[in-house]
Amino acid sequence: MTDARGDRVPQLHDPVAGDAESGRGLRIVEAYAERWGVEEAPAGGKTVWAEVVPDRGGT
């Protein structure tokens, strides 16, 4: 995913409350991806990428 907000680099935070409306996205990515990262994109943006492995994180 690429967006124009290069100033807001994604980071894992402490777990959020069960009724929180946000804060779970990178935890989900981390559970299913072998690895993930952030790269600079043109015009000051950023690209978040992930390499997903079959059967990882599944139930």
mmCIF file of the N, C-alpha and C atoms, coordinates in Angstrom:
data_MODEL
# 
_entry.id   MODEL 
# 
loop_
_atom_site.group_PDB 
_atom_site.id 
_atom_site.type_symbol 
_atom_site.label_atom_id 
_atom_site.label_alt_id 
_atom_site.label_comp_id 
_atom_site.label_asym_id 
_atom_site.label_entity_id 
_atom_site.label_seq_id 
_atom_site.pdbx_PDB_ins_code 
_atom_site.Cartn_x 
_atom_site.Cartn_y 
_atom_site.Cartn_z 
_atom_site.occupancy 
_atom_site.B_iso_or_equiv 
_atom_site.pdbx_formal_charge 
_atom_site.auth_seq_id 
_atom_site.auth_comp_id 
_atom_site.auth_asym_id 
_atom_site.auth_atom_id 
_atom_site.pdbx_PDB_model_num 
ATOM 1   N N  . MET A 1 1  ? 0.853   -1.159  0.000  1.00 0.00 ? 1  MET A N  1 
ATOM 2   C CA . MET A 1 1  ? 0.000   0.000   0.000  1.00 0.00 ? 1  MET A CA 1 
ATOM 3   C C  . MET A 1 1  ? 0.905   1.231   0.000  1.00 0.00 ? 1  MET A C  1 
ATOM 4   N N  . THR A 1 2  ? 0.597   2.172   -0.823 1.00 0.00 ? 2  THR A N  1 
ATOM 5   C CA . THR A 1 2  ? 1.358   3.418   -0.887 1.00 0.00 ? 2  THR A CA 1 
ATOM 6   C C  . THR A 1 2  ? 0.435   4.579   -0.552 1.00 0.00 ? 2  THR A C  1 
ATOM 7   N N  . ASP A 1 3  ? 0.946   5.508   0.243  1.00 0.00 ? 3  ASP A N  1 
ATOM 8   C CA . ASP A 1 3  ? 0.167   6.706   0.522  1.00 0.00 ? 3  ASP A CA 1 
ATOM 9   C C  . ASP A 1 3  ? 1.092   7.915   0.604  1.00 0.00 ? 3  ASP A C  1 
ATOM 10  N N  . ALA A 1 4  ? 0.509   9.080   0.669  1.00 0.00 ? 4  ALA A N  1 
ATOM 11  C CA . ALA A 1 4  ? 1.264   10.334  0.633  1.00 0.00 ? 4  ALA A CA 1 
ATOM 12  C C  . ALA A 1 4  ? 1.776   10.772  2.000  1.00 0.00 ? 4  ALA A C  1 
ATOM 13  N N  . ARG A 1 5  ? 1.489   10.042  3.053  1.00 0.00 ? 5  ARG A N  1 
ATOM 14  C CA . ARG A 1 5  ? 1.882   10.447  4.411  1.00 0.00 ? 5  ARG A CA 1 
ATOM 15  C C  . ARG A 1 5  ? 3.210   9.816   4.805  1.00 0.00 ? 5  ARG A C  1 
ATOM 16  N N  . GLY A 1 6  ? 4.285   10.235  4.164  1.00 0.00 ? 6  GLY A N  1 
ATOM 17  C CA . GLY A 1 6  ? 5.599   9.724   4.479  1.00 0.00 ? 6  GLY A CA 1 
ATOM 18  C C  . GLY A 1 6  ? 6.068   10.092  5.865  1.00 0.00 ? 6  GLY A C  1 
ATOM 19  N N  . ASP A 1 7  ? 5.438   11.092  6.478  1.00 0.00 ? 7  ASP A N  1 
ATOM 20  C CA . ASP A 1 7  ? 5.817   11.523  7.817  1.00 0.00 ? 7  ASP A CA 1 
ATOM 21  C C  . ASP A 1 7  ? 5.261   10.599  8.906  1.00 0.00 ? 7  ASP A C  1 
ATOM 22  N N  . ARG A 1 8  ? 4.333   9.722   8.556  1.00 0.00 ? 8  ARG A N  1 
ATOM 23  C CA . ARG A 1 8  ? 3.722   8.815   9.536  1.00 0.00 ? 8  ARG A CA 1 
ATOM 24  C C  . ARG A 1 8  ? 4.151   7.381   9.239  1.00 0.00 ? 8  ARG A C  1 
ATOM 25  N N  . VAL A 1 9  ? 5.270   6.973   9.823  1.00 0.00 ? 9  VAL A N  1 
ATOM 26  C CA . VAL A 1 9  ? 5.804   5.634   9.595  1.00 0.00 ? 9  VAL A CA 1 
ATOM 27  C C  . VAL A 1 9  ? 5.117   4.648   10.529 1.00 0.00 ? 9  VAL A C  1 
ATOM 28  N N  . PRO A 1 10 ? 4.580   3.545   9.992  1.00 0.00 ? 10 PRO A N  1 
ATOM 29  C CA . PRO A 1 10 ? 3.894   2.565   10.828 1.00 0.00 ? 10 PRO A CA 1 
ATOM 30  C C  . PRO A 1 10 ? 4.827   1.944   11.860 1.00 0.00 ? 10 PRO A C  1 
ATOM 31  N N  . GLN A 1 11 ? 4.305   1.711   13.058 1.00 0.00 ? 11 GLN A N  1 
ATOM 32  C CA . GLN A 1 11 ? 5.052   1.078   14.137 1.00 0.00 ? 11 GLN A CA 1 
ATOM 33  C C  . GLN A 1 11 ? 4.106   0.176   14.915 1.00 0.00 ? 11 GLN A C  1 
ATOM 34  N N  . LEU A 1 12 ? 4.645   -0.924  15.425 1.00 0.00 ? 12 LEU A N  1 
ATOM 35  C CA . LEU A 1 12 ? 3.858   -1.781  16.303 1.00 0.00 ? 12 LEU A CA 1 
ATOM 36  C C  . LEU A 1 12 ? 3.755   -1.111  17.665 1.00 0.00 ? 12 LEU A C  1 
ATOM 37  N N  . HIS A 1 13 ? 2.561   -1.074  18.212 1.00 0.00 ? 13 HIS A N  1 
ATOM 38  C CA . HIS A 1 13 ? 2.323   -0.495  19.523 1.00 0.00 ? 13 HIS A CA 1 
ATOM 39  C C  . HIS A 1 13 ? 1.861   -1.585  20.470 1.00 0.00 ? 13 HIS A C  1 
ATOM 40  N N  . ASP A 1 14 ? 1.784   -1.266  21.735 1.00 0.00 ? 14 ASP A N  1 
ATOM 41  C CA . ASP A 1 14 ? 1.258   -2.220  22.708 1.00 0.00 ? 14 ASP A CA 1 
ATOM 42  C C  . ASP A 1 14 ? -0.141  -2.635  22.272 1.00 0.00 ? 14 ASP A C  1 
ATOM 43  N N  . PRO A 1 15 ? -0.567  -3.840  22.646 1.00 0.00 ? 15 PRO A N  1 
ATOM 44  C CA . PRO A 1 15 ? -1.915  -4.280  22.280 1.00 0.00 ? 15 PRO A CA 1 
ATOM 45  C C  . PRO A 1 15 ? -2.968  -3.266  22.722 1.00 0.00 ? 15 PRO A C  1 
ATOM 46  N N  . VAL A 1 16 ? -3.993  -3.137  21.916 1.00 0.00 ? 16 VAL A N  1 
ATOM 47  C CA . VAL A 1 16 ? -5.067  -2.190  22.207 1.00 0.00 ? 16 VAL A CA 1 
ATOM 48  C C  . VAL A 1 16 ? -6.203  -2.894  22.940 1.00 0.00 ? 16 VAL A C  1 
ATOM 49  N N  . ALA A 1 17 ? -7.064  -2.112  23.534 1.00 0.00 ? 17 ALA A N  1 
ATOM 50  C CA . ALA A 1 17 ? -8.235  -2.651  24.235 1.00 0.00 ? 17 ALA A CA 1 
ATOM 51  C C  . ALA A 1 17 ? -9.155  -3.354  23.249 1.00 0.00 ? 17 ALA A C  1 
ATOM 52  N N  . GLY A 1 18 ? -9.890  -4.329  23.721 1.00 0.00 ? 18 GLY A N  1 
ATOM 53  C CA . GLY A 1 18 ? -10.784 -5.103  22.874 1.00 0.00 ? 18 GLY A CA 1 
ATOM 54  C C  . GLY A 1 18 ? -11.847 -4.278  22.182 1.00 0.00 ? 18 GLY A C  1 
ATOM 55  N N  . ASP A 1 19 ? -12.225 -3.142  22.744 1.00 0.00 ? 19 ASP A N  1 
ATOM 56  C CA . ASP A 1 19 ? -13.263 -2.320  22.131 1.00 0.00 ? 19 ASP A CA 1 
ATOM 57  C C  . ASP A 1 19 ? -12.688 -1.112  21.372 1.00 0.00 ? 19 ASP A C  1 
ATOM 58  N N  . ALA A 1 20 ? -11.364 -1.065  21.191 1.00 0.00 ? 20 ALA A N  1 
ATOM 59  C CA . ALA A 1 20 ? -10.739 0.043   20.459 1.00 0.00 ? 20 ALA A CA 1 
ATOM 60  C C  . ALA A 1 20 ? -11.151 -0.004  18.984 1.00 0.00 ? 20 ALA A C  1 
ATOM 61  N N  . GLU A 1 21 ? -11.267 1.166   18.363 1.00 0.00 ? 21 GLU A N  1 
ATOM 62  C CA . GLU A 1 21 ? -11.691 1.236   16.971 1.00 0.00 ? 21 GLU A CA 1 
ATOM 63  C C  . GLU A 1 21 ? -10.526 1.161   15.992 1.00 0.00 ? 21 GLU A C  1 
ATOM 64  N N  . SER A 1 22 ? -9.298  1.224   16.459 1.00 0.00 ? 22 SER A N  1 
ATOM 65  C CA . SER A 1 22 ? -8.141  1.137   15.579 1.00 0.00 ? 22 SER A CA 1 
ATOM 66  C C  . SER A 1 22 ? -6.952  0.571   16.352 1.00 0.00 ? 22 SER A C  1 
ATOM 67  N N  . GLY A 1 23 ? -5.852  0.336   15.641 1.00 0.00 ? 23 GLY A N  1 
ATOM 68  C CA . GLY A 1 23 ? -4.639  -0.103  16.299 1.00 0.00 ? 23 GLY A CA 1 
ATOM 69  C C  . GLY A 1 23 ? -4.289  -1.566  16.123 1.00 0.00 ? 23 GLY A C  1 
ATOM 70  N N  . ARG A 1 24 ? -5.044  -2.282  15.293 1.00 0.00 ? 24 ARG A N  1 
ATOM 71  C CA . ARG A 1 24 ? -4.790  -3.714  15.113 1.00 0.00 ? 24 ARG A CA 1 
ATOM 72  C C  . ARG A 1 24 ? -4.157  -4.069  13.772 1.00 0.00 ? 24 ARG A C  1 
ATOM 73  N N  . GLY A 1 25 ? -4.095  -3.139  12.856 1.00 0.00 ? 25 GLY A N  1 
ATOM 74  C CA . GLY A 1 25 ? -3.654  -3.429  11.490 1.00 0.00 ? 25 GLY A CA 1 
ATOM 75  C C  . GLY A 1 25 ? -2.290  -4.083  11.393 1.00 0.00 ? 25 GLY A C  1 
ATOM 76  N N  . LEU A 1 26 ? -1.277  -3.499  12.002 1.00 0.00 ? 26 LEU A N  1 
ATOM 77  C CA . LEU A 1 26 ? 0.055   -4.085  11.912 1.00 0.00 ? 26 LEU A CA 1 
ATOM 78  C C  . LEU A 1 26 ? 0.167   -5.380  12.703 1.00 0.00 ? 26 LEU A C  1 
ATOM 79  N N  . ARG A 1 27 ? -0.625  -5.552  13.744 1.00 0.00 ? 27 ARG A N  1 
ATOM 80  C CA . ARG A 1 27 ? -0.626  -6.828  14.463 1.00 0.00 ? 27 ARG A CA 1 
ATOM 81  C C  . ARG A 1 27 ? -1.134  -7.941  13.543 1.00 0.00 ? 27 ARG A C  1 
ATOM 82  N N  . ILE A 1 28 ? -2.131  -7.648  12.730 1.00 0.00 ? 28 ILE A N  1 
ATOM 83  C CA . ILE A 1 28 ? -2.646  -8.630  11.784 1.00 0.00 ? 28 ILE A CA 1 
ATOM 84  C C  . ILE A 1 28 ? -1.583  -8.922  10.724 1.00 0.00 ? 28 ILE A C  1 
ATOM 85  N N  . VAL A 1 29 ? -0.957  -7.877  10.199 1.00 0.00 ? 29 VAL A N  1 
ATOM 86  C CA . VAL A 1 29 ? 0.115   -8.065  9.206  1.00 0.00 ? 29 VAL A CA 1 
ATOM 87  C C  . VAL A 1 29 ? 1.229   -8.915  9.809  1.00 0.00 ? 29 VAL A C  1 
ATOM 88  N N  . GLU A 1 30 ? 1.648   -8.607  11.023 1.00 0.00 ? 30 GLU A N  1 
ATOM 89  C CA . GLU A 1 30 ? 2.725   -9.346  11.670 1.00 0.00 ? 30 GLU A CA 1 
ATOM 90  C C  . GLU A 1 30 ? 2.364   -10.826 11.863 1.00 0.00 ? 30 GLU A C  1 
ATOM 91  N N  . ALA A 1 31 ? 1.105   -11.113 12.153 1.00 0.00 ? 31 ALA A N  1 
ATOM 92  C CA . ALA A 1 31 ? 0.672   -12.488 12.379 1.00 0.00 ? 31 ALA A CA 1 
ATOM 93  C C  . ALA A 1 31 ? 0.725   -13.330 11.110 1.00 0.00 ? 31 ALA A C  1 
ATOM 94  N N  . TYR A 1 32 ? 0.452   -12.724 9.952  1.00 0.00 ? 32 TYR A N  1 
ATOM 95  C CA . TYR A 1 32 ? 0.354   -13.482 8.714  1.00 0.00 ? 32 TYR A CA 1 
ATOM 96  C C  . TYR A 1 32 ? 1.554   -13.331 7.793  1.00 0.00 ? 32 TYR A C  1 
ATOM 97  N N  . ALA A 1 33 ? 2.383   -12.336 8.001  1.00 0.00 ? 33 ALA A N  1 
ATOM 98  C CA . ALA A 1 33 ? 3.496   -12.080 7.089  1.00 0.00 ? 33 ALA A CA 1 
ATOM 99  C C  . ALA A 1 33 ? 4.798   -12.684 7.611  1.00 0.00 ? 33 ALA A C  1 
ATOM 100 N N  . GLU A 1 34 ? 5.594   -13.199 6.692  1.00 0.00 ? 34 GLU A N  1 
ATOM 101 C CA . GLU A 1 34 ? 6.930   -13.668 7.024  1.00 0.00 ? 34 GLU A CA 1 
ATOM 102 C C  . GLU A 1 34 ? 7.801   -12.474 7.417  1.00 0.00 ? 34 GLU A C  1 
ATOM 103 N N  . ARG A 1 35 ? 7.628   -11.385 6.657  1.00 0.00 ? 35 ARG A N  1 
ATOM 104 C CA . ARG A 1 35 ? 8.312   -10.131 6.975  1.00 0.00 ? 35 ARG A CA 1 
ATOM 105 C C  . ARG A 1 35 ? 7.553   -8.987  6.336  1.00 0.00 ? 35 ARG A C  1 
ATOM 106 N N  . TRP A 1 36 ? 7.776   -7.787  6.852  1.00 0.00 ? 36 TRP A N  1 
ATOM 107 C CA . TRP A 1 36 ? 7.121   -6.596  6.312  1.00 0.00 ? 36 TRP A CA 1 
ATOM 108 C C  . TRP A 1 36 ? 8.034   -5.406  6.560  1.00 0.00 ? 36 TRP A C  1 
ATOM 109 N N  . GLY A 1 37 ? 7.766   -4.313  5.852  1.00 0.00 ? 37 GLY A N  1 
ATOM 110 C CA . GLY A 1 37 ? 8.589   -3.132  6.035  1.00 0.00 ? 37 GLY A CA 1 
ATOM 111 C C  . GLY A 1 37 ? 7.975   -1.910  5.398  1.00 0.00 ? 37 GLY A C  1 
ATOM 112 N N  . VAL A 1 38 ? 8.713   -0.806  5.469  1.00 0.00 ? 38 VAL A N  1 
ATOM 113 C CA . VAL A 1 38 ? 8.263   0.475   4.944  1.00 0.00 ? 38 VAL A CA 1 
ATOM 114 C C  . VAL A 1 38 ? 9.400   1.052   4.107  1.00 0.00 ? 38 VAL A C  1 
ATOM 115 N N  . GLU A 1 39 ? 9.059   1.564   2.930  1.00 0.00 ? 39 GLU A N  1 
ATOM 116 C CA . GLU A 1 39 ? 10.040  2.214   2.062  1.00 0.00 ? 39 GLU A CA 1 
ATOM 117 C C  . GLU A 1 39 ? 9.529   3.580   1.653  1.00 0.00 ? 39 GLU A C  1 
ATOM 118 N N  . GLU A 1 40 ? 10.447  4.488   1.383  1.00 0.00 ? 40 GLU A N  1 
ATOM 119 C CA . GLU A 1 40 ? 10.053  5.807   0.887  1.00 0.00 ? 40 GLU A CA 1 
ATOM 120 C C  . GLU A 1 40 ? 9.447   5.663   -0.506 1.00 0.00 ? 40 GLU A C  1 
ATOM 121 N N  . ALA A 1 41 ? 8.444   6.466   -0.777 1.00 0.00 ? 41 ALA A N  1 
ATOM 122 C CA . ALA A 1 41 ? 7.800   6.494   -2.081 1.00 0.00 ? 41 ALA A CA 1 
ATOM 123 C C  . ALA A 1 41 ? 7.999   7.893   -2.677 1.00 0.00 ? 41 ALA A C  1 
ATOM 124 N N  . PRO A 1 42 ? 7.762   8.049   -3.973 1.00 0.00 ? 42 PRO A N  1 
ATOM 125 C CA . PRO A 1 42 ? 7.926   9.374   -4.595 1.00 0.00 ? 42 PRO A CA 1 
ATOM 126 C C  . PRO A 1 42 ? 7.108   10.455  -3.905 1.00 0.00 ? 42 PRO A C  1 
ATOM 127 N N  . ALA A 1 43 ? 7.577   11.655  -4.002 1.00 0.00 ? 43 ALA A N  1 
ATOM 128 C CA . ALA A 1 43 ? 6.890   12.847  -3.493 1.00 0.00 ? 43 ALA A CA 1 
ATOM 129 C C  . ALA A 1 43 ? 6.676   12.806  -1.982 1.00 0.00 ? 43 ALA A C  1 
ATOM 130 N N  . GLY A 1 44 ? 7.600   12.184  -1.242 1.00 0.00 ? 44 GLY A N  1 
ATOM 131 C CA . GLY A 1 44 ? 7.506   12.193  0.213  1.00 0.00 ? 44 GLY A CA 1 
ATOM 132 C C  . GLY A 1 44 ? 6.544   11.197  0.807  1.00 0.00 ? 44 GLY A C  1 
ATOM 133 N N  . GLY A 1 45 ? 6.065   10.258  0.023  1.00 0.00 ? 45 GLY A N  1 
ATOM 134 C CA . GLY A 1 45 ? 5.128   9.266   0.538  1.00 0.00 ? 45 GLY A CA 1 
ATOM 135 C C  . GLY A 1 45 ? 5.845   8.057   1.101  1.00 0.00 ? 45 GLY A C  1 
ATOM 136 N N  . LYS A 1 46 ? 5.088   6.987   1.339  1.00 0.00 ? 46 LYS A N  1 
ATOM 137 C CA . LYS A 1 46 ? 5.663   5.742   1.823  1.00 0.00 ? 46 LYS A CA 1 
ATOM 138 C C  . LYS A 1 46 ? 4.897   4.567   1.237  1.00 0.00 ? 46 LYS A C  1 
ATOM 139 N N  . THR A 1 47 ? 5.590   3.439   1.151  1.00 0.00 ? 47 THR A N  1 
ATOM 140 C CA . THR A 1 47 ? 4.980   2.185   0.736  1.00 0.00 ? 47 THR A CA 1 
ATOM 141 C C  . THR A 1 47 ? 5.196   1.169   1.838  1.00 0.00 ? 47 THR A C  1 
ATOM 142 N N  . VAL A 1 48 ? 4.133   0.557   2.301  1.00 0.00 ? 48 VAL A N  1 
ATOM 143 C CA . VAL A 1 48 ? 4.203   -0.510  3.277  1.00 0.00 ? 48 VAL A CA 1 
ATOM 144 C C  . VAL A 1 48 ? 4.028   -1.813  2.505  1.00 0.00 ? 48 VAL A C  1 
ATOM 145 N N  . TRP A 1 49 ? 4.954   -2.755  2.705  1.00 0.00 ? 49 TRP A N  1 
ATOM 146 C CA . TRP A 1 49 ? 4.905   -4.020  1.984  1.00 0.00 ? 49 TRP A CA 1 
ATOM 147 C C  . TRP A 1 49 ? 4.945   -5.185  2.968  1.00 0.00 ? 49 TRP A C  1 
ATOM 148 N N  . ALA A 1 50 ? 4.479   -6.342  2.520  1.00 0.00 ? 50 ALA A N  1 
ATOM 149 C CA . ALA A 1 50 ? 4.499   -7.546  3.348  1.00 0.00 ? 50 ALA A CA 1 
ATOM 150 C C  . ALA A 1 50 ? 4.637   -8.767  2.450  1.00 0.00 ? 50 ALA A C  1 
ATOM 151 N N  . GLU A 1 51 ? 5.378   -9.759  2.935  1.00 0.00 ? 51 GLU A N  1 
ATOM 152 C CA . GLU A 1 51 ? 5.494   -11.047 2.262  1.00 0.00 ? 51 GLU A CA 1 
ATOM 153 C C  . GLU A 1 51 ? 4.713   -12.060 3.079  1.00 0.00 ? 51 GLU A C  1 
ATOM 154 N N  . VAL A 1 52 ? 3.625   -12.537 2.491  1.00 0.00 ? 52 VAL A N  1 
ATOM 155 C CA . VAL A 1 52 ? 2.728   -13.445 3.189  1.00 0.00 ? 52 VAL A CA 1 
ATOM 156 C C  . VAL A 1 52 ? 3.085   -14.876 2.838  1.00 0.00 ? 52 VAL A C  1 
ATOM 157 N N  . VAL A 1 53 ? 3.102   -15.750 3.846  1.00 0.00 ? 53 VAL A N  1 
ATOM 158 C CA . VAL A 1 53 ? 3.411   -17.159 3.669  1.00 0.00 ? 53 VAL A CA 1 
ATOM 159 C C  . VAL A 1 53 ? 2.127   -17.962 3.889  1.00 0.00 ? 53 VAL A C  1 
ATOM 160 N N  . PRO A 1 54 ? 1.815   -18.884 2.965  1.00 0.00 ? 54 PRO A N  1 
ATOM 161 C CA . PRO A 1 54 ? 0.601   -19.697 3.158  1.00 0.00 ? 54 PRO A CA 1 
ATOM 162 C C  . PRO A 1 54 ? 0.621   -20.432 4.488  1.00 0.00 ? 54 PRO A C  1 
ATOM 163 N N  . ASP A 1 55 ? -0.521  -20.504 5.135  1.00 0.00 ? 55 ASP A N  1 
ATOM 164 C CA . ASP A 1 55 ? -0.744  -21.232 6.385  1.00 0.00 ? 55 ASP A CA 1 
ATOM 165 C C  . ASP A 1 55 ? -0.108  -20.586 7.609  1.00 0.00 ? 55 ASP A C  1 
ATOM 166 N N  . ARG A 1 56 ? 0.498   -19.430 7.487  1.00 0.00 ? 56 ARG A N  1 
ATOM 167 C CA . ARG A 1 56 ? 1.070   -18.786 8.671  1.00 0.00 ? 56 ARG A CA 1 
ATOM 168 C C  . ARG A 1 56 ? -0.023  -17.994 9.385  1.00 0.00 ? 56 ARG A C  1 
ATOM 169 N N  . GLY A 1 57 ? -0.136  -18.160 10.664 1.00 0.00 ? 57 GLY A N  1 
ATOM 170 C CA . GLY A 1 57 ? -1.095  -17.415 11.466 1.00 0.00 ? 57 GLY A CA 1 
ATOM 171 C C  . GLY A 1 57 ? -2.508  -17.930 11.388 1.00 0.00 ? 57 GLY A C  1 
ATOM 172 N N  . GLY A 1 58 ? -2.753  -18.920 10.550 1.00 0.00 ? 58 GLY A N  1 
ATOM 173 C CA . GLY A 1 58 ? -4.101  -19.459 10.407 1.00 0.00 ? 58 GLY A CA 1 
ATOM 174 C C  . GLY A 1 58 ? -4.512  -20.280 11.612 1.00 0.00 ? 58 GLY A C  1 
ATOM 175 N N  . THR A 1 59 ? -5.788  -20.562 11.691 1.00 0.00 ? 59 THR A N  1 
ATOM 176 C CA . THR A 1 59 ? -6.299  -21.352 12.815 1.00 0.00 ? 59 THR A CA 1 
ATOM 177 C C  . THR A 1 59 ? -6.511  -22.763 12.416 1.00 0.00 ? 59 THR A C  1 
# 
